[in-house]
Amino acid sequence: MALLILSAGLAMWCPLRCDATARDLDGRYANSPLKAWFESLRSAKGPCCSDADGTALSDIDWEMQDGRYRVRIEGLWWDVPEDAVVAGPNRAGRTMVWPVYYRQLDKVLRIEVRCFLPGSMT
């Protein structure tokens, strides 16, 4: 029971922590010309954080089905909520997703997409 309560507490804390700090542990993005743009990205769900927190997707790992985006993360397809799609041009060019993972003992319970930045399928 204690593990369940701890997992629920961590699941609620993780998305909130993203608002405060971005993950650029080795400083590789510090001098990127797109750094300020990445840090300004938002969806209706809130800030995306930065390039360091997002995951670039290959064209085979995202699609549009029935007018909605879907992404493949960890081998499973996840629907992208409309309010997670970032409005405006994609200055980076590559498709990116900012997932929030809900895990228990290294098993993915579910993934929610906080932000999705579509690229151009080639």
KESE-314217 format. One line per field, with one value per residue: x, y, z of N, C-alpha, C in turn; residue in three letters; residue number from 0. Coordinates in steps of 0.02 Angstrom, whole numbers, plus 32768, in hexadecimal, padded with zeros to 4 digits. Each point is the difference from the previous one (the first is absolute). Example, Ala and Ser with C-alpha at 12.3 -4.5 7.8 and 13.67 -1.06 7.14 Angstrom:
2
n.u c(8294;7FEE) $
n.v c(7EE4;8035) $
n.w c(8186;7FDC) $
ca.u c(7FD3;802A) $
ca.v c(803B;803B) $
ca.w c(8000;8003) $
c.u c(802D;7FD9) $
c.v c(803C;8037) $
c.w c(8000;8025) $
code c(ALA;SER) $
pos c(0;1) $
//
This chain:
122
n.u c(8029;8036;8010;7FC2;8001;803B;7FEB;7FC7;8022;802A;7FCA;7FE8;8038;800B;7FC0;7FF7;802C;7FE2;7FD0;8020;8012;802F;8003;8031;8006;800E;7FCD;7FF0;7FC8;802F;8024;7FCC;8000;7FE8;8030;7FFF;8001;802C;8021;7FEE;800E;7FC0;7FDD;7FC3;802A;8023;8035;8023;801F;8020;802E;8021;7FC2;8002;7FDA;8034;7FD0;800B;8000;801F;8014;7FE5;7FC0;7FD9;7FD1;7FD0;802F;801E;802E;802E;801D;8038;7FF5;803D;7FF9;7FE1;7FC6;800A;7FC2;8006;7FF3;7FC9;7FF5;801E;7FDD;8041;7FE3;8001;802E;8018;8022;7FF6;7FC5;801B;7FDE;7FE0;800B;7FD8;8015;7FCB;802F;7FD3;802F;8004;8035;8013;7FC0;7FF8;7FE1;801A;7FF6;8009;7FE6;8033;802F;7FE9;803A;7FCD;801F;802A;7FCE;8037) $
n.v c(7FC4;7FFD;7FCA;7FED;8013;7FE3;7FCC;8004;8008;7FD1;7FDD;8018;7FEF;7FCA;8004;800A;7FD1;7FE9;801F;7FE5;7FC5;800C;7FC9;8026;7FC1;7FF6;802A;7FC9;8014;800F;7FEF;7FD8;8010;7FC3;8009;8041;7FED;7FCE;802B;801F;7FC3;8003;7FD5;7FEF;7FCD;8031;8017;7FFC;8031;7FD1;800B;800D;8016;8017;7FD9;7FFE;8002;7FC3;8007;7FC6;802F;801E;800D;800B;7FF4;8000;8026;7FCD;801E;7FD2;7FEB;7FE5;7FEE;7FE8;8004;8030;7FFF;8043;800F;8031;8017;8019;8003;7FC9;800D;800B;803A;8010;8021;7FCA;8028;7FCA;7FFB;7FE5;7FC9;801F;7FDA;801B;7FC2;7FEF;7FE0;7FD0;7FF2;7FBF;8001;8037;7FFB;800E;8028;803D;801D;803C;801A;8022;7FF4;8014;7FFB;8003;7FD3;7FF9;7FD9;7FDD) $
n.w c(8000;8027;7FDB;8005;803F;8008;7FDB;8021;8038;7FEB;7FEE;8038;801F;7FDA;7FEB;8041;800C;7FCB;8020;8032;7FE9;7FD4;7FDC;8010;8015;7FBF;7FFA;7FDE;8020;802B;7FCC;8001;7FBF;800A;802C;7FF3;7FC1;800B;8025;7FC8;7FE9;7FEB;8021;7FF3;8003;7FE3;8021;7FC9;801A;7FDD;7FD2;8037;8008;7FC2;7FDA;7FD7;7FD2;7FEC;7FBD;800B;802B;7FCC;8009;7FCD;802D;7FD2;7FE2;8020;8024;7FEF;8038;7FEA;803F;8007;7FBD;8022;7FE2;8003;8011;7FD4;803C;7FE7;8042;7FE9;7FC9;7FF3;8008;7FC0;7FDE;7FE2;8027;8025;7FE3;8035;7FFA;8031;8034;802E;800D;8023;8021;8002;802F;8003;8027;7FDE;8010;7FC0;802A;7FF1;7FC6;8019;7FCA;8019;7FD2;7FC5;7FE0;7FD4;7FDC;7FCD;7FF0;7FFA) $
ca.u c(7FD7;802D;801D;7FCB;7FFA;803E;7FFB;7FCF;801F;8033;7FDF;7FE5;8037;802B;7FEF;8009;8048;8015;7FF6;8033;8043;8008;8035;803A;8033;8045;8006;8008;7FCF;8006;8011;7FD8;7FDA;7FB9;7FF4;7FCA;7FC1;7FEA;7FE8;7FC1;7FCB;7FC9;7FC1;7FCB;800D;8034;8042;801D;8041;8036;8017;801F;7FCD;7FDA;801B;7FF6;7FE2;8008;7FC0;7FD9;7FE7;7FC6;7FD2;7FBF;7FCB;7FBE;8007;8023;8044;8012;8049;8016;8031;800E;7FE0;7FB7;7FE3;7FDC;7FDD;8016;7FC5;8002;801D;8048;8021;801C;7FED;8036;8030;8033;8041;8032;7FF6;7FF3;7FC6;8014;7FCC;8013;7FD4;8002;7FFD;7FE5;801E;8001;8033;801C;7FCE;7FD9;7FB8;7FE3;8026;7FD7;8026;7FF9;8008;8010;8014;8005;8031;7FE5;800C;8023) $
ca.v c(803C;803A;8008;801D;8046;8021;8004;8034;8040;800E;800D;8044;802F;8003;8033;8042;800C;8013;8048;8025;7FF8;7FD7;7FD0;8009;7FEE;8009;8042;7FFE;802B;8043;8031;7FF4;803B;7FF4;7FF5;802A;7FEA;7FC2;800F;8025;7FD6;7FF0;7FE6;8014;7FDD;8024;8003;7FC0;8000;8014;7FCC;7FCC;7FD6;7FE1;7FC7;8004;7FC4;7FEF;8003;7FC3;7FFE;802C;7FFE;801F;7FCF;801D;8047;800A;7FE7;7FC8;7FF7;7FBF;8007;7FC0;7FCB;8004;803D;802A;8038;8043;802B;803E;8037;7FF6;8014;8043;802A;8028;7FDD;7FD6;801B;7FCB;7FD5;7FBA;7FF2;7FF5;7FF3;8007;7FD2;7FF9;7FB8;7FE7;7FBE;7FDE;7FCD;7FFF;7FEC;803A;7FFA;8027;803A;8039;802F;8045;802A;7FDF;8030;7FD9;8012;7FF1;7FBB;7FFC) $
ca.w c(8000;8003;7FBD;7FD7;8013;7FE8;7FB7;7FEF;8010;7FCE;7FC0;8002;8007;7FC4;7FCF;801D;8002;7FBC;7FF9;8024;7FE6;7FC4;8006;7FD5;8032;7FEA;7FE3;7FB7;7FDF;801C;7FCD;7FC5;7FEA;800A;8048;8019;7FDF;8020;8044;7FFD;7FE5;802D;7FE6;802E;803F;8024;7FE0;7FEA;8023;7FD2;7FD3;8027;801D;7FCB;7FDC;7FB8;7FE5;7FB9;7FDD;800B;8045;8009;7FC8;8009;7FF4;800D;8010;803F;8002;802B;8005;801A;8035;8020;7FDA;8002;7FE4;8030;7FE1;8015;800B;7FD9;8027;8008;7FC2;8003;7FC7;7FE5;7FD6;801F;7FEC;8005;7FC6;8011;802A;8046;8032;8046;8024;8049;800C;803F;8006;8040;7FFE;7FBD;7FCF;7FEB;800A;7FCA;7FEB;7FEA;7FD7;8018;7FC5;7FC2;7FCC;7FC2;7FCD;7FBF;7FEE;7FBF) $
c.u c(802C;801F;7FCE;7FF9;803D;7FFE;7FD0;801C;8034;7FE1;7FE4;8039;8027;7FEA;8009;8049;8019;7FF9;803B;8046;8000;803E;8037;803E;8047;800C;8006;7FD0;8007;800E;7FD9;7FDB;7FB5;7FEE;7FC5;7FBD;7FE6;7FE4;7FBE;7FC6;7FCD;7FC9;7FCA;8007;8036;8042;8019;8042;8037;8010;801C;7FCD;7FD6;8024;7FF1;7FE5;8012;7FBB;7FD5;7FE1;7FCA;7FD6;7FC2;7FCC;7FBE;8005;8024;8046;8005;804B;800F;8039;8005;7FD8;7FB4;7FE8;7FD6;7FDF;801A;7FC1;8007;8020;804B;8026;8016;7FED;803C;8031;8033;8044;8037;7FFB;7FEE;7FC2;8017;7FC3;801E;7FD0;8008;7FF3;7FE2;8016;7FF5;8031;8019;7FD0;7FD7;7FB6;7FDA;8030;7FCF;802E;7FF1;8003;8013;800C;8008;8036;7FE0;8011;8020;7FFF) $
c.v c(803F;800E;8021;804B;8027;8009;8037;8045;8015;8011;8047;8034;8009;8034;8047;8013;8018;804B;8027;7FFB;7FD5;7FD5;800C;7FF4;800D;8042;8002;802E;8049;8035;7FF6;8040;7FF8;7FF8;8029;7FEC;7FC1;800E;8026;7FD5;7FEE;7FDE;801A;7FDD;8022;7FFE;7FBA;7FF4;8016;7FC6;7FC6;7FD0;7FDC;7FC6;8009;7FBD;7FF6;8003;7FC2;7FFD;8034;7FFD;8029;7FCC;801E;8048;800F;7FE2;7FC5;7FFA;7FBA;800D;7FBD;7FC7;8000;8043;8023;8039;8041;802A;8041;8039;7FF8;8016;8049;8026;8027;7FD7;7FD9;8017;7FCB;7FD1;7FB8;7FFA;7FF1;7FF5;8008;7FD3;8006;7FB6;7FF3;7FB8;7FE4;7FC7;7FF4;7FE6;803F;7FF1;8025;803A;8035;802E;8046;8031;7FD4;8035;7FD9;801B;7FF4;7FB8;7FFE;7FBA) $
c.w c(8000;7FBC;7FD1;800E;7FE8;7FB5;7FEB;800E;7FCE;7FBD;7FFE;8002;7FC0;7FCD;801B;8002;7FBC;7FF7;801D;7FE1;7FC2;800A;7FCD;802B;7FEA;7FDC;7FB5;7FDB;8014;7FCB;7FBF;7FEC;800A;804B;801A;7FE1;8020;8046;8000;7FE8;8036;7FD8;8030;8044;8029;7FDB;7FED;8023;7FD1;7FD2;8027;801F;7FCC;7FE2;7FB6;7FE7;7FB7;7FE0;800C;8046;800E;7FC2;8010;7FED;8015;8018;8041;7FFC;8030;7FFF;801B;8030;8023;7FE0;7FFF;7FE2;8034;7FDA;801C;800A;7FD8;8026;800D;7FC1;8006;7FC1;7FE8;7FD8;8029;7FE8;8002;7FC4;8011;802C;8046;802C;8045;8028;804C;800D;8045;8005;8046;7FFA;7FB9;7FCA;7FEF;800C;7FCA;7FF1;7FEA;7FD8;8018;7FC6;7FC5;7FCB;7FBF;7FD3;7FBC;7FEE;7FBB;7FE5) $
code c(MET;ALA;LEU;LEU;ILE;LEU;SER;ALA;GLY;LEU;ALA;MET;TRP;CYS;PRO;LEU;ARG;CYS;ASP;ALA;THR;ALA;ARG;ASP;LEU;ASP;GLY;ARG;TYR;ALA;ASN;SER;PRO;LEU;LYS;ALA;TRP;PHE;GLU;SER;LEU;ARG;SER;ALA;LYS;GLY;PRO;CYS;CYS;SER;ASP;ALA;ASP;GLY;THR;ALA;LEU;SER;ASP;ILE;ASP;TRP;GLU;MET;GLN;ASP;GLY;ARG;TYR;ARG;VAL;ARG;ILE;GLU;GLY;LEU;TRP;TRP;ASP;VAL;PRO;GLU;ASP;ALA;VAL;VAL;ALA;GLY;PRO;ASN;ARG;ALA;GLY;ARG;THR;MET;VAL;TRP;PRO;VAL;TYR;TYR;ARG;GLN;LEU;ASP;LYS;VAL;LEU;ARG;ILE;GLU;VAL;ARG;CYS;PHE;LEU;PRO;GLY;SER;MET;THR) $
pos c(0;1;2;3;4;5;6;7;8;9;10;11;12;13;14;15;16;17;18;19;20;21;22;23;24;25;26;27;28;29;30;31;32;33;34;35;36;37;38;39;40;41;42;43;44;45;46;47;48;49;50;51;52;53;54;55;56;57;58;59;60;61;62;63;64;65;66;67;68;69;70;71;72;73;74;75;76;77;78;79;80;81;82;83;84;85;86;87;88;89;90;91;92;93;94;95;96;97;98;99;100;101;102;103;104;105;106;107;108;109;110;111;112;113;114;115;116;117;118;119;120;121) $
//
